[in-house]
Each structure stands twice: as C-alpha cells, then as structure tokens.
Amino acid sequence: MNRILLPLLLLAIAAFYGSCGEHTHEAAAHADHTTSPADSTPATDHDALPPVTLNNGLRWQANPETTAGIANMVGILAAYDPSTGDPKALKAALEEEFGLIFERCTMTGEAHNQLHNYLLPIHHQLREFEATDVQRNALGEHLAAYGNYFE
C-alpha cells in the first residue's frame, strides 16, 4: 500500500509546488521533503509530512496575502455552527480559501519551502474533512500555529 501512497503524495507535493507563485523549482530541490517510514508499519498521511522549522529561531516573513488567507480560514472555521451549518459548504469554503493562498503565493526560498511544510497538513486534513468536532478542532489548532512560524 505504501508503494501507492508515496507516489500519490509526491504527485500532490509537486502539484502544490507547481501551483504556487514561484515556478522555477526543480523536483529534485524538493525531494528532501518526503520521507518514507523506516519499518513496514502502515504509514499515516502525517508520517511523511516534513516539519515546519524556524529561521534560526526566528519566524519566517510571509507575504500579506498568505497571512490574510490563513486568517480567513480561521474566520470561516470560527463562524461555523455545527448545529445548523452544512459540513459540505464549510469544506468548500475552506478549500476555496486554501486554493487562494496558493494562487496568491509570492514567497521564495526557504520561507516558501517552510510555508509548504505548514500547508501540507491542511491539505491532508481537508481531503476527508466532514466537519466533525475532532476535525474542526485539529484544523483550528493547526491554523492557530501559523503565527508560531510566520509573521
């Protein structure tokens, strides 16, 4: 099964890097972002995701559109009322805003790479997002961590 998941993950990563504003990336430059499990234990989506790191202990400089997009996703999630809201509409709104973050990306260099490390878990969370309490809380926690890595 890992033989299928790894190529799909690599394809997803390539699609994300290609869709961002910086189009000069070589695939080899991003090969170090993917790891494979050391044993034969089935991997989860998050096992192969690279961690976000700081810039020598400092936060990375993000472009304003990215920061606004994350804030918009926080707002969309906060405005959702699970008792009356439509989970499919919530997912669609979050996915639309997520797509705009990639569309408006102008970041370059290592800050750009770290942004993708931060965004990949969101992509994985949104794939099977059904707006359960657990999913909303996990996404909210990840979105809240944006300020730990970017300013």
C-alpha positions in Angstrom: 0.0 0.0 0.0 2.9 2.4 0.7 4.0 1.8 -2.9 0.8 3.5 -3.9 0.6 6.2 -1.3 4.2 7.5 -1.7 3.8 8.3 -5.5 0.4 9.9 -4.8 2.0 12.1 -2.0 4.8 13.0 -4.3 2.4 14.0 -7.0 0.4 16.1 -4.6 3.5 17.9 -3.4 4.6 18.5 -6.9 1.2 19.9 -7.7 1.3 22.3 -4.7 4.8 23.5 -5.6 3.9 24.0 -9.2 0.7 25.9 -8.3 2.5 28.4 -6.1 3.7 31.7 -7.5 7.3 30.5 -7.7 7.6 28.4 -10.9 11.4 27.9 -11.0 11.5 24.9 -8.7 13.2 21.7 -9.8 11.6 18.5 -8.5 15.0 17.5 -7.1 15.0 20.6 -4.9 12.0 19.3 -3.0 13.0 15.6 -2.9 14.2 16.0 0.7 10.7 17.0 1.8 9.4 13.4 1.6 10.5 10.6 3.9 9.5 7.0 4.0 8.8 5.0 7.1 11.8 3.0 8.3 9.8 -0.1 9.0 6.9 -1.9 7.4 4.3 -0.3 9.7 1.5 1.2 7.6 2.1 4.9 7.2 -0.5 7.6 8.0 -0.8 10.7 5.9 1.1 12.7 8.5 4.1 10.3 8.8 5.7 11.5 5.6 5.0 15.2 6.1 8.0 17.4 6.7 8.0 19.5 9.9 8.0 23.3 9.8 11.2 24.8 11.1 12.1 28.3 12.2 14.6 30.6 10.6 17.4 30.2 13.0 15.0 30.6 15.9 13.0 33.4 14.2 9.7 33.4 12.3 9.7 33.4 8.6 8.5 36.5 6.7 5.2 35.6 4.9 3.6 37.6 2.2 0.4 39.5 3.4 -1.9 37.5 1.1 -0.8 34.3 2.8 -1.4 35.7 6.3 -4.8 37.0 5.2 -5.7 33.7 3.7 -4.9 31.8 7.0 -6.9 34.5 8.9 -9.8 34.0 6.6 -9.7 30.2 7.1 -9.7 30.8 10.9 -12.7 33.1 10.5 -14.6 30.6 8.3 -14.0 27.8 10.8 -15.0 30.0 13.8 -18.2 31.1 12.1 -19.4 27.6 11.5 -22.2 26.4 13.8 -22.2 22.6 13.9 -25.9 22.5 14.9 -27.1 24.4 11.8 -24.2 24.5 9.4 -23.7 22.5 6.3 -20.4 20.5 6.6 -20.0 20.3 2.8 -20.4 24.1 2.5 -17.8 24.5 5.2 -15.4 22.2 3.5 -15.9 24.0 0.1 -15.3 27.4 1.7 -12.1 26.2 3.4 -10.9 24.6 0.2 -11.6 27.7 -1.8 -9.6 29.9 0.6 -6.9 27.3 0.8 -6.6 27.4 -3.0 -6.4 31.2 -3.0 -3.4 31.0 -0.6 -1.5 29.0 -3.3 -2.8 31.3 -6.1 -1.5 34.4 -4.3 1.7 33.0 -3.1 4.7 35.2 -3.9 7.1 33.8 -1.3 10.5 32.4 -2.4 13.4 30.5 -1.0 13.4 28.7 2.3 10.4 30.7 3.6 8.4 29.4 0.7 9.5 25.8 1.4 8.6 26.2 5.1 5.2 27.6 4.1 4.5 24.5 2.1 5.6 22.3 5.1 3.0 24.2 7.1 0.3 24.0 4.4 0.6 20.3 3.5 -1.1 19.1 6.7 -4.0 21.4 6.0 -4.3 19.8 2.5 -4.4 16.4 4.1 -7.0 17.4 6.7 -9.3 18.9 4.1 -9.2 15.8 1.8 -11.5 13.9 4.1 -13.0 16.8 6.0 -16.5 16.2 7.3 -16.6 19.0 9.9 -16.6 16.7 12.9 -15.7 18.2 16.2 -12.4 16.4 16.2 -11.6 17.6 12.6 -12.6 21.2 13.3 -10.5 21.3 16.4 -7.5 19.7 14.8 -7.7 22.2 11.8 -8.2 25.1 14.2 -5.2 24.1 16.2 -3.0 23.9 13.1 -4.2 27.2 11.8 -3.6 28.8 15.2 0.1 27.6 15.0 0.7 29.8 11.8 1.9 32.7 14.0 4.5 30.4 15.6 6.3 30.1 12.3 5.4 33.1 10.2 5.0 36.9 10.6 
